[in-house]
Amino acid sequence: MARGGRNKDQDDGPERRCIVTGESQPKAGLIRFVVGPETVVVPDVMGRLPGRGFYVAADRDAIAKAAQKGLFSRAARQPVKAPEGLAELVESLLARRVIELLSLARKAGQAVTGYEKVKDWLVKGQAIALIQASDGSERGKSKLRPPERTNGFIGCLTSQEMGLAFGREHAIHGALAAGGLGHRVVEEAARLAGFREQAGGQTADEDRQDA
């Protein structure tokens, strides 16, 4: 597995070079940055901001190193300022992106929550990925098996973040179906997992199978 949760054998289109590692990899495993107003470095997680972009692996340590070692200035070919807490800002933006896409997937019928619905999708082979809250009960989560495929498990969201995506207070189990939105959730979650422990977190006090 490459940095940012990318599979090395997966064809993800055009590649870009990380200004920290010097390695080239698909853009999906990188974070794009641009120089914003007052020469401040701005993360562009959606890759749409104007200006010359430069890329860093979707990895907390890599972004921190780029800020501390002046690598952003070198890449921009001018003195630039990296804001305090840049890695944390990138993480929050990535999390928001995953939540928004997951919400869209739910509305398009490409994502469900609830233990029984998720189990049904998994049994029928309808799911391309199992989503489980990082702070959910390990006992409850162990009862569901993710699809046997690359990035078939997403465990980098909290129950509250999953709840935001599914329009409820919290959610523990979710599943994604094949489709444009489902695959985009998988891709963005892989980047977010570069900042978080993908299979860990706090254990809930009880098993919320109805979530």
C-alpha positions as CSV (number, residue, x, y, z in Angstrom):
1,M,0.0,0.0,0.0
2,A,1.4,3.4,-1.0
3,R,1.2,6.6,1.1
4,G,-2.3,8.1,1.4
5,G,-3.9,4.6,1.3
6,R,-3.3,4.1,-2.4
7,N,-2.6,0.7,-3.9
8,K,0.6,0.7,-5.9
9,D,-0.9,-1.4,-8.6
10,Q,-4.0,0.7,-9.1
11,D,-4.2,2.9,-12.2
12,D,-5.3,6.3,-11.0
13,G,-4.4,8.5,-13.9
14,P,-1.9,11.3,-14.1
15,E,1.0,11.3,-11.6
16,R,2.6,14.2,-9.7
17,R,5.8,14.4,-7.6
18,C,5.7,14.9,-3.9
19,I,7.9,17.8,-2.9
20,V,8.9,16.0,0.3
21,T,9.7,12.4,-0.8
22,G,10.5,13.2,-4.4
23,E,8.4,10.2,-5.4
24,S,5.8,10.4,-8.2
25,Q,2.4,8.8,-7.6
26,P,-1.2,9.3,-8.7
27,K,-2.8,12.6,-7.8
28,A,-5.4,10.7,-5.8
29,G,-2.8,9.9,-3.1
30,L,-1.5,13.5,-2.8
31,I,-2.7,16.8,-1.4
32,R,-2.5,19.8,-3.7
33,F,-1.4,23.2,-2.4
34,V,-1.4,26.6,-3.9
35,V,-0.1,30.0,-2.8
36,G,-3.0,32.1,-1.6
37,P,-3.4,35.7,-0.6
38,E,-0.5,37.2,1.4
39,T,1.7,34.3,0.1
40,V,0.1,31.9,2.5
41,V,0.1,28.2,1.6
42,V,-3.5,27.0,1.0
43,P,-4.5,23.3,0.8
44,D,-6.6,22.5,-2.2
45,V,-8.1,19.1,-1.4
46,M,-10.6,19.3,-4.3
47,G,-7.9,20.3,-6.8
48,R,-9.8,23.2,-8.2
49,L,-8.1,26.4,-6.9
50,P,-6.4,28.6,-9.5
51,G,-2.7,29.0,-9.6
52,R,0.4,26.7,-9.9
53,G,-0.1,23.7,-7.7
54,F,2.5,21.6,-5.8
55,Y,1.9,18.3,-4.2
56,V,2.6,16.5,-0.9
57,A,1.8,12.9,0.0
58,A,-1.4,12.5,2.0
59,D,0.5,12.0,5.1
60,R,0.6,14.1,8.3
61,D,4.4,13.8,8.8
62,A,5.1,14.7,5.2
63,I,3.0,17.9,5.4
64,A,4.6,18.9,8.7
65,K,8.0,18.4,7.2
66,A,7.2,20.5,4.2
67,A,6.1,23.3,6.5
68,Q,9.1,23.0,8.8
69,K,11.8,22.6,6.2
70,G,10.7,25.4,3.9
71,L,9.9,23.0,1.1
72,F,6.7,24.9,0.2
73,S,8.9,28.0,-0.6
74,R,11.2,25.9,-2.7
75,A,8.4,24.4,-4.7
76,A,6.6,27.8,-5.1
77,R,10.0,29.5,-6.1
78,Q,9.2,32.3,-3.7
79,P,9.0,32.9,0.1
80,V,5.7,31.6,1.3
81,K,4.2,31.1,4.8
82,A,2.7,27.8,6.0
83,P,0.0,28.4,8.6
84,E,0.2,26.9,12.0
85,G,-1.6,23.5,12.3
86,L,-1.5,22.9,8.5
87,A,-1.7,19.1,8.9
88,E,-4.8,19.5,11.2
89,L,-6.4,21.8,8.7
90,V,-5.9,19.3,5.9
91,E,-7.3,16.5,8.0
92,S,-10.5,18.6,8.8
93,L,-10.9,19.4,5.1
94,L,-10.5,15.8,4.0
95,A,-13.0,14.7,6.7
96,R,-15.5,17.2,5.5
97,R,-15.0,16.1,1.9
98,V,-15.6,12.4,2.8
99,I,-18.7,13.3,4.8
100,E,-20.1,15.4,2.0
101,L,-19.5,12.7,-0.6
102,L,-20.9,10.0,1.7
103,S,-24.1,12.1,2.2
104,L,-24.4,12.5,-1.6
105,A,-24.0,8.7,-2.0
106,R,-26.7,8.1,0.5
107,K,-29.1,10.4,-1.3
108,A,-28.3,8.6,-4.6
109,G,-29.0,5.2,-3.1
110,Q,-25.3,4.2,-3.2
111,A,-24.8,4.1,0.6
112,V,-26.8,2.7,3.5
113,T,-26.5,2.6,7.3
114,G,-28.0,0.3,9.9
115,Y,-26.7,-3.1,10.9
116,E,-29.3,-5.2,9.1
117,K,-29.2,-3.1,5.9
118,V,-25.4,-3.2,5.8
119,K,-25.4,-7.0,6.5
120,D,-27.8,-7.5,3.6
121,W,-25.7,-5.6,1.1
122,L,-22.6,-7.5,2.2
123,V,-24.3,-10.9,2.0
124,K,-25.7,-10.1,-1.5
125,G,-22.3,-8.9,-2.7
126,Q,-23.8,-5.5,-3.4
127,A,-21.3,-3.5,-1.3
128,I,-17.9,-2.5,-2.5
129,A,-16.9,-1.2,0.9
130,L,-17.8,-1.6,4.5
131,I,-17.7,1.6,6.6
132,Q,-17.4,1.3,10.4
133,A,-17.0,4.0,13.0
134,S,-13.6,4.2,14.6
135,D,-15.2,4.6,18.0
136,G,-17.8,1.9,17.6
137,S,-17.9,-1.3,19.7
138,E,-15.3,-3.8,18.5
139,R,-17.6,-6.6,19.5
140,G,-20.3,-5.3,17.2
141,K,-18.0,-4.4,14.3
142,S,-16.4,-7.8,14.3
143,K,-19.7,-9.4,13.2
144,L,-19.5,-7.8,9.7
145,R,-16.8,-8.8,7.2
146,P,-15.7,-6.3,4.6
147,P,-15.6,-7.2,0.9
148,E,-12.4,-8.9,-0.2
149,R,-11.1,-6.1,-2.4
150,T,-8.6,-3.2,-2.3
151,N,-9.9,-0.5,0.1
152,G,-12.9,-2.6,0.9
153,F,-12.9,-1.3,4.5
154,I,-13.2,2.3,5.7
155,G,-12.6,2.9,9.4
156,C,-11.4,6.4,9.6
157,L,-14.6,8.2,10.4
158,T,-16.1,8.6,13.9
159,S,-19.7,7.7,14.7
160,Q,-20.6,11.4,14.8
161,E,-19.0,12.1,11.4
162,M,-20.9,9.1,10.0
163,G,-24.0,10.4,11.6
164,L,-23.6,13.7,9.8
165,A,-23.4,11.9,6.5
166,F,-26.4,9.7,7.1
167,G,-28.6,12.5,8.7
168,R,-28.7,11.1,12.2
169,E,-27.0,11.7,15.6
170,H,-24.5,8.9,15.1
171,A,-24.0,5.8,12.9
172,I,-21.7,2.8,13.4
173,H,-22.1,0.6,10.3
174,G,-22.4,1.7,6.7
175,A,-21.9,0.2,3.2
176,L,-21.2,1.6,-0.2
177,A,-22.5,0.3,-3.5
178,A,-20.7,0.5,-6.9
179,G,-21.1,3.8,-8.6
180,G,-19.4,7.1,-9.2
181,L,-20.1,8.5,-5.8
182,G,-19.3,5.3,-4.0
183,H,-15.9,5.0,-5.6
184,R,-15.1,8.7,-4.8
185,V,-15.9,8.1,-1.2
186,V,-13.5,5.2,-1.2
187,E,-10.8,7.3,-2.8
188,E,-11.2,10.3,-0.5
189,A,-11.4,8.0,2.6
190,A,-8.1,6.5,1.6
191,R,-6.5,10.0,1.7
192,L,-8.1,10.7,5.1
193,A,-6.8,7.4,6.4
194,G,-3.3,8.7,5.8
195,F,-4.0,11.1,8.7
196,R,-5.8,8.7,11.0
197,E,-5.6,5.2,12.3
198,Q,-7.7,3.3,9.9
199,A,-8.6,0.4,12.1
200,G,-8.6,1.8,15.7
201,G,-9.9,4.4,18.0
202,Q,-12.0,4.4,21.2
203,T,-14.4,1.6,21.8
204,A,-18.0,2.5,22.4
205,D,-19.5,1.6,25.8
206,E,-22.2,-0.5,24.1
207,D,-22.9,-2.3,20.9
208,R,-25.2,-0.1,18.8
209,Q,-26.3,-2.6,16.2
210,D,-29.2,-0.3,15.2
211,A,-26.8,2.4,14.0
